[in-house]
Amino acid sequence: MGKPTTRRKALAVEAVNPQDGKLMVVMFDQRKLLACRDRSQGQLKEAAFTVPMILQHPRAIFGGLLREADEPKRPHEQGWLCYCGVPETAFAQDGAETAPWPHQVFLVFVSSDRIVHNWYWYECDPNDPNLPEGHAERFQRRIL
């Protein structure tokens, strides 16, 4: 994947490539960003600050998503990844910075086409606060 064009540069962010540990360029789904703009300042700040942090410094990366809500089950859309981590800060609806949400981990979903489609907070595993609850049943494998 080459460098993004100028028009799409603002939609690009770097992420750890789970295959070699180097950084790769991924792109935000523009529709998702526009929807966030209409919902809250907090979601926009998550896109600007939290998503890149998790993509570049994940505590875990999972592949083989098993939940229909996480990955469309069409053959051409296999290979999605879920990056997981606990950022140092969270953002309230109004965009105010706050402490991370207790007992939660931040998840970022990236398609095989390297498109960031979704991100959100989720309950953490009671035995490992860096992983999502139910990760063993939710993903086929842990990559990192």
Secondary structure, DSSP 8 states (H G I E B T S, - for coil): -----GGGGGGEEEEE-TTTSSEEEEEE-HHHHHHHHHH-HHHHHIIIIIHHHHHHS-SEEEEEE--TTTS---GGG---EEEEE--S-EE-TTS-EE---TTEEEEEEE-TTSEEEEEEEEEEETTEEEEETTHHHHEEEE--
